[in-house]
Amino acid sequence: MKLVYIASPLRGNYEDNIRKASEYCEKACSLGIIAFAPHLYFTQFYNDTIPEEREKGLKMGLAMLEKCEELWVMGTHISEGMQGEIAYAKELGIPIFIVEQPQDMECYPISTDHNILLGNHSCIVDSSKQDYTDRLLVMNYDTLKPEYRSRSNQIWLATGGFGCSPTARGRKVFVTSVYDGEQANFYRQDFAGIIRPEIWKEVQQQYDFIYLKEEVHRTTPTIQEGIEP
């Protein structure tokens, strides 16, 4: 089973925050993963209100993060400790998922297959600020219903719409699924950004895409040109 690091606030209302972390882990484990929340374990013998002991707990938590396959950030309030966890996960290249509504299990980033879902970590840096026209985009996992959450369903070719421009008032982006050819439109905020070429190559090896037109292939060099050497 997959080991996932659960990041959530501890300071403030300690008792309530520990209860919430316990609930998050219970829900995550019920979905078939092993969930690890550092302050459910280290607070058993370290006092977070004592700076020296808190520092030990933080360091050990980061050591455990090194062993995890994903980092789930539970909620939109990012504490100081969580900031350190997120920064270290980025340094290690560990996929990070923001679970904005951790009380709702349908918001958890669970893939319908064994492949880790795509996200910001799968995109060209700052590509969310670029024009999307004729580019391969990564859809945010929570835009999809849980039964459709897989890498194959997250990749779309942007074909037009005012939302392709990062500065336009209109936000709709017209897209075509490169997996099955479905045509649809979504809002710009439904996409994490433009897929990194090495991730696109990896995904092509994982799935049998039945819709790969020449126009899709032509976007790949464009994507690669967007990466600094």
N, C-alpha and C positions, 0 to 999 in steps of 0.2 A: 504493500500500500504506500501511497504517496505521503511524505512528511511535509506538513505545512506549518509555517510560523504564523501565529496569530498575534498581531500587534494591536493593542488598545490601551487607552489611558489607565494609569494606576493612581496617581496623585489626585488629591481632592477628597472625594468621598471614597476612601479606600474600600470599605466593606461593600458598597454598591458596585464599584468598578471591578472588584474581584468576582462578585456574583455574575456580572455581565460577561466577563471573560470566560467564566465557567460555562455559561449558557452558550456562548459562541462556540466553544470547543465541543460541547455536547452535540450541538446541531451539525457542526462540521464532520465530526466522527460518524454521525448517523448517515452521512452521505458517502461513506466509504474511504475516508482519509484518516491519517493520524495527525491530530491537531496538537500543537505545542504552544502554550502561552507562558512566557517566562515568569510572570508574576503570580501564576498559580503554583509554581514550584519553588522559586527562590525565596518567596516571602514566608515559606515555612520555617526558614532558619536565618534569614537576613531581615533586618528592620529597615525598611525603605526610608524612614525618617532620619536615620543616622547616615550622614554623607558617606563615610567610609564603607559601610555595608551596602548602601545603595550602589556605589561604584562597582563593588564586587559583583553584585547581581546583574548590573548592566553589561559588564565584560563577559560574564558567563552566558548571558542571553545572546550576545553577539557570536560567541563561540558555537552556540547551538544553531544559530541562524545559518552558519556555514554548512551545516549538514542538511538543511531544508531545501526542498525543490521549489517552493513558492513562498512569497510573503503576502499575507492578506492583511490589509489595513482596515480595521473595523470602525466605520463611522467617518465623519468629516472633521472631527476635532482631532488635530494632530498635536500630541504632547511633545515635550522636549525629548523624552526617551524614544518616542516613535520616530522623531526626525532622525535620530542617530541610527535607528534600525533601517529606515528607508534609505538613508545615504549609504550604509554599508551594503545593503542588498544591491543597490545600483553598482557599487564598486565591484561586487562579486558577480554581477550579471544575473542575479536571481530575479525571475519574473515577479513583478509587483502588481497586485490587484487592489483597487480601492473599492471596498464594499460599503456603499453609502448608507444602506439600510440593513445593518447586521442582524436586526430582529427578524428579518424576512429571509428564510432559507432559499427562496427562489432567486435572491440576489447574489448567492454564493457562486463563485466562478468554477463550477463543476462542468467538465467536458463530457459529452456523450460518448467519447471514446478515450483511449489511453493517452492522447496527445494533449500537452498543456495548451490552454487557450492563448490566443494572441492578445496583445495589448500595447500600451505605450512602449514597452520594452522591445516590441517587434517593429517599431517604426523608425524612419530616419529622424534624427534629432531635429526638433523644431519644425518638422514638416507640417504640423497642424497649422502653421502660419503661412504655408505656401499655397499656390493655386493647385486645385485638384484635377483639373481637366486632363483627361486621358492618362490618369495615373491609377495605379492599383492601391486601393485603400484597405485599411484594417478597420472593420466594424467593431465597436465596443461590444463586449460579450453580453452585457445586460440589455442591449437593444433587441437581442434575439430571445425568443421564448426558451425556457430551459431545455425542452426536447430537441431544439435545433442548435444548441451550442456546441460547435466544433470548429476547428480551424478552417475546414473546407467551406463552411457557411459564413465565415468572417471576411472573406476577400472579395472585393467588388471593384469593377472598373468604372471610374467616373466618366460619364459621357456628356455631361452638360448640367445646366442649371446655375442660377445666380449664386447658389451656395458654394460653388467651386472656388469662387473668389473669396479670400479671407476678409476683404474690406466691403463687400457688397451688403446691402441691406437685406436682400433676399437670402434665405438660409437653406433652401431646398437643393439637394444634389441628386441628379438623375444617374442611376447606376445600373450595371448589368453584373449578375453573379457569374464569376468565371468557373463556378462549379457546375451549374446546371442551366445557365443562360437566362435565368429569371430577370426580368426588367422591373425596376421599382424606383421609388424616390424616398429619400430620407432627409433628415436635417443634418447640417454640417457637424453639429455637436454629437451626432450618432457615430462618428468615426474618430479613431485615435490618431490617424495620420496616414502617411504614405509608407507602404511596407518596405523594409530593408531588402535589398536584392538577395542576400544570403538566406534570409528567412523564406522568401518566396521560392527559392530553389529547394530549400528543405521541405517546404509544404508540398511542392510538386512531386516529391519522392514519396510522400506519405499517402496521397490520395490519387484516385483516377479521375482527373478532371475531364468531363465530357464536353466542356465548352471552352476551347482555347483557340480563338480566332487570331488571325494575323495581327489585328490591331492590338490584341493583348500582348503578343510577343514584341511589338514595336515599343511598348511602354517600358520594357525591361531596361534597354540602354539608357532611357531617359532617367529612370530611377537611379541607375548606377552613376550617372553624371551628377546627380544631386548629392553624392557623398564626397566629402573632401578626402584627398589622398593621404 
